[in-house]
Amino acid sequence: MKGTATSLPPTAGFGLRHPHVLDVIDRPPAIDWVEVHTENYMVPGGPRLRQLDAIRERFELSFHGVGLSLGSVDEPDRAHLTRIRDLVRRFRPAALSDHIAWVRAPAQVGGASLNDLLPLPCTEEAVSILARNIRIFQDATGCQVMVENPSMYAAFAGAELDHADFVTETVRRAGCGLLLDVNNIHVSAHNLGFDANDYLARMPFDAVGEIHLAGHAERADAGGTLLIDDHGSRVRDSVWTLYDQALAATGAVPTLVEWDTEIPELGVLLAEVRTAQSRLDALRAGTRAAS
């Protein structure tokens, strides 16, 4: 499956957010690709789409969705799928992805959007629903998509599968790719008390079409320290170490640096991209990147 869920070059890129759009158009950085949030461009026309046209002339695009609610008991919203399909036809992204999560309540209780990536119980039923909805997503867009492993903050009672097995089985049944977020693994391992290295080792590496890196926050209270996947700081050393281990298993794959809160100047973000690129280059050269 590796290489079929994406045609992105195996280099480092970053998540393009609104504060940097004009800078990237006017002074394109020396990278090959950027990622955008799909839902930010679901508009009928206007300057936002014209800006993305200009970006597409210079960079390959990865479309990363946050609103499809693949884990919902209901099938994906057809109007939402149509808007994604139309964007795919216009911009022909090199990769298309969403999350192993749910963001929309069931239609029978109103179907409200909850504006967050909410976790799923690790059950056979949840795997079946996820795989069904991912297949619908792929059929509607004509693309093999990727799904991202989630960050977790508490464990569900009644789990039938270990979470690493839950992710792997979902990818297998859906026939999709995996967007491997190593920061999410580190955050989840700390919060739930499992071994991040063991979790990583059980991922379906042949399905990995992209890797995500990001910073996280720490929230301490009387009960201990909780890690929050807030994408608001530099990548931590522990996550870089886990990334090196992931690359040893996957080989060089497209790698994205995300920064979504407390967004810095573009130069700060590009420095993180260069660090990721140095690790990809060291992998190819068979040497160890400097930390």
Kinemage of the C-alpha trace (Angstrom):
@kinemage 1
@onewidth
@group {chain A} dominant
@subgroup {mainchain}
@vectorlist {calphas} color= white
{ca met a 1} P 0.000 0.000 0.000
{ca lys a 2} L 2.926 2.363 0.607
{ca gly a 3} L 3.136 5.022 -2.091
{ca thr a 4} L -0.467 4.612 -3.265
{ca ala a 5} L -2.167 6.864 -0.706
{ca thr a 6} L 0.042 9.820 -1.620
{ca ser a 7} L 2.145 11.161 -4.452
{ca leu a 8} L 3.836 13.735 -2.223
{ca pro a 9} L 7.629 13.865 -2.476
{ca pro a 10} L 9.381 12.245 0.516
{ca thr a 11} L 10.526 15.585 1.902
{ca ala a 12} L 9.507 17.887 4.756
{ca gly a 13} L 6.696 20.423 4.455
{ca phe a 14} L 4.475 22.382 6.818
{ca gly a 15} L 0.856 23.110 7.557
{ca leu a 16} L -0.020 26.368 5.809
{ca arg a 17} L -2.249 28.526 7.986
{ca his a 18} L -3.806 31.899 7.223
{ca pro a 19} L -1.120 34.165 8.801
{ca his a 20} L 1.513 32.799 6.387
{ca val a 21} L -0.474 32.525 3.145
{ca leu a 22} L 0.549 35.839 1.585
{ca asp a 23} L 4.198 35.415 2.619
{ca val a 24} L 4.277 31.980 0.997
{ca ile a 25} L 2.748 33.331 -2.222
{ca asp a 26} L 5.043 36.373 -2.383
{ca arg a 27} L 8.246 34.686 -1.219
{ca pro a 28} L 7.901 30.929 -1.739
{ca pro a 29} L 10.139 28.982 0.653
{ca ala a 30} L 12.416 26.262 -0.688
{ca ile a 31} L 10.159 23.316 0.083
{ca asp a 32} L 8.177 20.971 -2.143
{ca trp a 33} L 4.743 20.839 -0.528
{ca val a 34} L 2.355 22.255 2.026
{ca glu a 35} L -0.723 20.964 3.776
{ca val a 36} L -3.990 22.876 4.124
{ca his a 37} L -7.130 22.113 6.103
{ca thr a 38} L -9.724 21.015 3.563
{ca glu a 39} L -12.652 22.719 5.288
{ca asn a 40} L -10.962 26.135 5.055
{ca tyr a 41} L -11.430 26.054 1.277
{ca met a 42} L -15.018 24.832 1.014
{ca val a 43} L -16.219 28.090 -0.498
{ca pro a 44} L -17.814 28.736 -3.900
{ca gly a 45} L -15.168 31.219 -5.005
{ca gly a 46} L -13.396 34.395 -3.969
{ca pro a 47} L -9.885 35.291 -2.785
{ca arg a 48} L -9.346 32.186 -0.685
{ca leu a 49} L -9.565 29.863 -3.676
{ca arg a 50} L -7.532 32.236 -5.828
{ca gln a 51} L -4.795 32.164 -3.184
{ca leu a 52} L -4.845 28.379 -3.192
{ca asp a 53} L -4.578 28.411 -6.997
{ca ala a 54} L -1.420 30.503 -6.631
{ca ile a 55} L -0.014 28.167 -3.988
{ca arg a 56} L -0.792 25.132 -6.132
{ca glu a 57} L 1.290 26.609 -8.967
{ca arg a 58} L 4.383 26.413 -6.744
{ca phe a 59} L 3.776 23.561 -4.306
{ca glu a 60} L 2.236 20.118 -4.153
{ca leu a 61} L -0.779 20.063 -1.842
{ca ser a 62} L -1.913 17.768 0.929
{ca phe a 63} L -5.581 18.216 1.912
{ca his a 64} L -6.118 17.366 5.586
{ca gly a 65} L -9.733 17.305 6.772
{ca val a 66} L -11.031 17.868 10.274
{ca gly a 67} L -14.793 17.758 9.777
{ca leu a 68} L -15.847 14.551 8.050
{ca ser a 69} L -16.491 12.684 11.325
{ca leu a 70} L -15.423 9.285 10.082
{ca gly a 71} L -16.088 7.724 13.482
{ca ser a 72} L -19.742 8.789 13.640
{ca val a 73} L -22.380 6.061 13.613
{ca asp a 74} L -23.999 7.863 10.668
{ca glu a 75} L -22.455 7.721 7.219
{ca pro a 76} L -20.421 10.785 6.155
{ca asp a 77} L -22.483 13.797 5.134
{ca arg a 78} L -23.015 13.637 1.375
{ca ala a 79} L -22.908 17.404 0.882
{ca his a 80} L -19.592 17.534 2.734
{ca leu a 81} L -18.227 14.727 0.584
{ca thr a 82} L -19.350 16.534 -2.573
{ca arg a 83} L -17.494 19.675 -1.528
{ca ile a 84} L -14.339 17.656 -0.884
{ca arg a 85} L -14.713 15.920 -4.258
{ca asp a 86} L -15.050 19.289 -6.006
{ca leu a 87} L -11.894 20.589 -4.314
{ca val a 88} L -10.017 17.431 -5.276
{ca arg a 89} L -11.074 17.832 -8.909
{ca arg a 90} L -10.012 21.470 -8.989
{ca phe a 91} L -6.695 21.274 -7.128
{ca arg a 92} L -5.668 17.623 -7.617
{ca pro a 93} L -3.901 17.291 -4.250
{ca ala a 94} L -1.114 14.780 -3.885
{ca ala a 95} L -2.654 13.514 -0.636
{ca leu a 96} L -6.074 13.512 1.046
{ca ser a 97} L -6.659 12.666 4.694
{ca asp a 98} L -8.890 12.951 7.761
{ca his a 99} L -8.916 11.626 11.313
{ca ile a 100} L -9.787 8.536 13.297
{ca ala a 101} L -12.286 10.522 15.335
{ca trp a 102} L -15.858 11.766 15.435
{ca val a 103} L -16.941 15.408 15.421
{ca arg a 104} L -20.681 15.181 14.772
{ca ala a 105} L -23.454 13.864 17.011
{ca pro a 106} L -25.819 11.233 15.541
{ca ala a 107} L -28.687 12.532 13.450
{ca gln a 108} L -31.186 10.999 15.850
{ca val a 109} L -30.063 13.437 18.559
{ca gly a 110} L -29.746 16.473 16.303
{ca gly a 111} L -26.484 15.896 14.449
{ca ala a 112} L -24.730 18.908 15.982
{ca ser a 113} L -21.097 19.550 15.106
{ca leu a 114} L -19.025 19.461 18.300
{ca asn a 115} L -15.981 21.262 16.863
{ca asp a 116} L -13.418 18.843 18.258
{ca leu a 117} L -11.745 15.581 17.304
{ca leu a 118} L -13.336 13.200 19.785
{ca pro a 119} L -12.010 9.710 20.577
{ca leu a 120} L -13.616 6.378 19.828
{ca pro a 121} L -13.995 3.255 21.943
{ca cys a 122} L -11.676 0.456 20.843
{ca thr a 123} L -14.420 -1.995 19.896
{ca glu a 124} L -15.177 -4.196 16.913
{ca glu a 125} L -18.277 -2.124 16.198
{ca ala a 126} L -16.250 1.100 16.081
{ca val a 127} L -13.724 -0.480 13.691
{ca ser a 128} L -16.541 -1.623 11.394
{ca ile a 129} L -18.159 1.819 11.357
{ca leu a 130} L -14.836 3.558 10.724
{ca ala a 131} L -13.885 1.222 7.897
{ca arg a 132} L -17.302 1.619 6.280
{ca asn a 133} L -17.110 5.403 6.435
{ca ile a 134} L -13.541 5.510 5.124
{ca arg a 135} L -14.564 3.370 2.159
{ca ile a 136} L -17.445 5.780 1.468
{ca phe a 137} L -14.945 8.671 1.635
{ca gln a 138} L -12.665 6.941 -0.858
{ca asp a 139} L -15.483 6.030 -3.235
{ca ala a 140} L -16.866 9.591 -3.192
{ca thr a 141} L -13.515 11.239 -3.957
{ca gly a 142} L -11.940 8.590 -6.156
{ca cys a 143} L -8.818 8.684 -3.953
{ca gln a 144} L -7.139 6.325 -1.585
{ca val a 145} L -7.148 8.451 1.562
{ca met a 146} L -5.145 8.422 4.768
{ca val a 147} L -6.467 8.491 8.318
{ca glu a 148} L -4.552 9.892 11.280
{ca asn a 149} L -4.053 8.076 14.578
{ca pro a 150} L -5.547 10.186 17.384
{ca ser a 151} L -4.197 11.776 20.546
{ca met a 152} L -5.875 10.379 23.667
{ca tyr a 153} L -6.500 11.690 27.160
{ca ala a 154} L -8.494 8.924 28.858
{ca ala a 155} L -9.215 5.265 28.246
{ca phe a 156} L -12.701 3.902 27.540
{ca ala a 157} L -14.093 1.115 29.690
{ca gly a 158} L -15.005 -2.036 27.802
{ca ala a 159} L -12.257 -1.880 25.185
{ca glu a 160} L -12.107 -4.972 22.991
{ca leu a 161} L -8.907 -4.040 21.170
{ca asp a 162} L -5.605 -2.502 22.144
{ca his a 163} L -5.437 0.965 20.562
{ca ala a 164} L -2.506 0.172 18.289
{ca asp a 165} L -4.422 -2.865 17.032
{ca phe a 166} L -7.521 -0.686 16.639
{ca val a 167} L -5.666 1.675 14.292
{ca thr a 168} L -4.014 -1.148 12.358
{ca glu a 169} L -7.249 -3.095 11.921
{ca thr a 170} L -9.107 0.015 10.754
{ca val a 171} L -6.509 0.668 8.047
{ca arg a 172} L -6.559 -2.971 6.966
{ca arg a 173} L -10.344 -3.240 6.696
{ca ala a 174} L -10.771 0.106 4.966
{ca gly a 175} L -7.926 -0.420 2.494
{ca cys a 176} L -6.684 3.099 3.208
{ca gly a 177} L -3.373 4.670 4.107
{ca leu a 178} L -2.123 5.812 7.502
{ca leu a 179} L -1.088 9.351 8.371
{ca leu a 180} L 1.239 8.568 11.251
{ca asp a 181} L 1.291 11.330 13.865
{ca val a 182} L 4.217 10.603 16.175
{ca asn a 183} L 3.398 13.493 18.507
{ca asn a 184} L -0.025 11.925 19.045
{ca ile a 185} L 1.647 8.642 19.965
{ca his a 186} L 3.912 10.351 22.497
{ca val a 187} L 1.042 12.350 24.013
{ca ser a 188} L -1.230 9.319 24.242
{ca ala a 189} L 1.451 7.064 25.694
{ca his a 190} L 2.162 9.557 28.469
{ca asn a 191} L -1.499 10.194 29.246
{ca leu a 192} L -2.625 6.561 29.204
{ca gly a 193} L 0.555 4.987 30.552
{ca phe a 194} L 1.532 2.738 27.668
{ca asp a 195} L 4.859 2.302 25.874
{ca ala a 196} L 5.178 4.645 22.872
{ca asn a 197} L 7.855 2.478 21.287
{ca asp a 198} L 5.669 -0.626 21.468
{ca tyr a 199} L 2.699 1.269 19.974
{ca leu a 200} L 4.859 2.589 17.149
{ca ala a 201} L 6.341 -0.833 16.429
{ca arg a 202} L 2.841 -2.226 15.807
{ca met a 203} L 1.768 0.360 13.260
{ca pro a 204} L 1.178 -0.825 9.646
{ca phe a 205} L 4.305 0.786 8.217
{ca asp a 206} L 3.569 -0.267 4.633
{ca ala a 207} L 0.438 1.892 4.804
{ca val a 208} L 2.185 5.060 6.053
{ca gly a 209} L 1.970 7.771 3.412
{ca glu a 210} L 2.771 10.791 5.572
{ca ile a 211} L 4.106 11.591 9.049
{ca his a 212} L 3.019 14.484 11.253
{ca leu a 213} L 5.154 16.288 13.824
{ca ala a 214} L 3.980 18.958 16.261
{ca gly a 215} L 4.544 20.452 19.668
{ca his a 216} L 2.429 19.770 22.723
{ca ala a 217} L 1.621 21.498 25.998
{ca glu a 218} L 1.848 20.254 29.575
{ca arg a 219} L -0.930 20.771 32.130
{ca ala a 220} L 0.035 19.903 35.695
{ca asp a 221} L -2.328 19.464 38.629
{ca ala a 222} L -2.533 17.419 41.803
{ca gly a 223} L -3.154 14.278 39.757
{ca gly a 224} L 0.007 14.634 37.672
{ca thr a 225} L 0.853 16.046 34.261
{ca leu a 226} L -1.413 15.790 31.213
{ca leu a 227} L 0.017 16.345 27.739
{ca ile a 228} L -2.181 18.328 25.346
{ca asp a 229} L -1.801 18.009 21.572
{ca asp a 230} L -2.151 21.752 20.962
{ca his a 231} L 0.289 22.242 18.037
{ca gly a 232} L 1.481 25.410 19.723
{ca ser a 233} L 5.241 25.041 20.149
{ca arg a 234} L 8.392 23.476 18.747
{ca val a 235} L 8.637 19.716 18.407
{ca arg a 236} L 9.959 18.197 21.649
{ca asp a 237} L 13.153 16.137 21.747
{ca ser a 238} L 11.190 13.050 22.777
{ca val a 239} L 9.045 13.361 19.658
{ca trp a 240} L 12.089 13.826 17.420
{ca thr a 241} L 13.473 10.596 18.869
{ca leu a 242} L 10.224 8.776 18.133
{ca tyr a 243} L 10.267 10.253 14.617
{ca asp a 244} L 13.750 8.830 14.004
{ca gln a 245} L 12.443 5.426 15.066
{ca ala a 246} L 9.471 5.764 12.734
{ca leu a 247} L 11.736 6.641 9.806
{ca ala a 248} L 13.881 3.599 10.521
{ca ala a 249} L 10.758 1.505 9.909
{ca thr a 250} L 9.097 3.444 7.072
{ca gly a 251} L 12.039 4.799 5.146
{ca ala a 252} L 11.846 8.381 3.889
{ca val a 253} L 8.214 9.490 3.722
{ca pro a 254} L 6.606 12.932 3.404
{ca thr a 255} L 6.830 14.659 6.785
{ca leu a 256} L 4.764 17.598 7.958
{ca val a 257} L 5.340 20.076 10.775
{ca glu a 258} L 2.066 21.380 12.225
{ca trp a 259} L 1.737 24.630 14.182
{ca asp a 260} L -1.868 25.711 14.738
{ca thr a 261} L -1.926 27.762 17.957
{ca glu a 262} L 0.426 30.554 19.048
{ca ile a 263} L 1.533 30.586 15.405
{ca pro a 264} L 5.067 32.017 15.118
{ca glu a 265} L 6.798 33.921 12.348
{ca leu a 266} L 7.296 31.840 9.232
{ca gly a 267} L 11.049 31.608 9.814
{ca val a 268} L 10.529 29.759 13.103
{ca leu a 269} L 8.280 27.219 11.409
{ca leu a 270} L 10.721 26.762 8.536
{ca ala a 271} L 13.509 26.049 11.026
{ca glu a 272} L 11.458 23.111 12.320
{ca val a 273} L 10.935 21.951 8.738
{ca arg a 274} L 14.705 22.054 8.172
{ca thr a 275} L 15.234 19.897 11.254
{ca ala a 276} L 12.827 17.295 9.864
{ca gln a 277} L 14.509 17.512 6.459
{ca ser a 278} L 17.931 16.974 8.022
{ca arg a 279} L 16.671 13.710 9.505
{ca leu a 280} L 15.278 12.597 6.159
{ca asp a 281} L 18.580 13.479 4.495
{ca ala a 282} L 20.552 11.600 7.170
{ca leu a 283} L 18.354 8.555 6.651
{ca arg a 284} L 19.137 8.551 2.940
{ca ala a 285} L 22.833 9.044 3.636
{ca gly a 286} L 22.891 6.339 6.271
{ca thr a 287} L 24.111 8.723 8.966
{ca arg a 288} L 22.650 10.012 12.221
{ca ala a 289} L 21.104 13.492 12.216
{ca ala a 290} L 22.322 15.980 14.785
{ca ser a 291} L 19.761 16.631 17.525
